[in-house]
Amino acid sequence: MKSWRLRIPLIVGLAGLVATLLPGIRERIAADRCLDRGGVYDYVAHACRTDVQTLPSGPSSLLRAPDAGSIVIALIVAMALARIFITVDRRARTVGKR
């Protein structure tokens, strides 16, 4: 049980990082695809535009407020990490009994 005192903050921290990074990463990918097609990415409307030549530059921060999709993915990451830790503990107990 002592090891879970360190693992829980790790799981929560990584899930939080995933939740705050994903919106920024998705927007940067969308902006890159828009520029590759010859458009201009509108960071306010979150859309690719072809009717303008320039717009103000986008936000510089990669960390953003999480949206519903990034929260779901963060929860999946948290559950996967917890499952990995549980599996490691079970294997360690099995090996210790031999």
N, C-alpha and C positions, 0 to 999 in steps of 0.2 A: 504494500500500500504506500510505502514511502516513495517509491518511484513515481507514482501517480501525482504526487505533489509537484513534481517538476514537469510531468507530461501534460497536465491539464493547462497550465499557462502556455506551454509550447503549442498545443493544439488550438487554443483560443487565439493566440497571437498569429499563427499561420493562417487560420481561417479569416481573421480580420484583415490581414494583409491581402489575401486573395480577394476578399469582398471589395476592398478599396482600390485595388489595382485593375481589376477587370473592366470597369467602365472606361477608364482612361486608355487602356490597351485597345478595347473595341473601337473607341473613337479614333485613335491613331491609325488603326487598320482601315477604317472607313475613309478617313482623309487621304491616306496613301492610295487606296483604290480609286478614289475620285480624281486625284491628281494624275494618276496613270491613264485615266480615260480622257484627260484634257479638261476636266472641270475645275471648279473652285469649291472647296469645302466650306460650308457655312457653319461655323461652330455654334452660333446662337440657335439656328433652326435644326442643327444636326442633320444636314442634308447636303447632297452634292448639287451644285448649281452650274448651269451652263449659260445663263442669261447675263452674267456679270464677268468682268475681267479681274477685279480684285476685291477683296474683303479684308477687314481687320484680321490680324493674325490670331491664332487660337490660343487657348490657355496653355501655360507652360508646365503646369503641375500634372504629374502622372497619377497621383493619389486623388481620388474623387469620392463623393458620397456614394455609398453602395446603392444599387438598384435591386429590384426583385430577383432578376436573373443571377446577378453576382452573389447575392445572399444564398440562393439555392446551391450554387456551385461551391460556395464556401462551406456550407453545411455538409455537402457530399465529401469535400476534402477533409473536414473534421471527422466525419464518420469513418472514412478510409484510414486516417491516421490512428484513430482509436482502435480500429480492427487490427491494424498492423501491430500495435503495442500489445493487444490481447493475445494475438497469435505468438508473438515473441515470448510473452510470459508463459504461455502454455507449453511451448517447446522447451523452455528452460526448465520448467518443472518436470517434464517428461524425461529429459536428459538427466536431471538430477536424481530421479528415482532408479535409474539403471545401475 
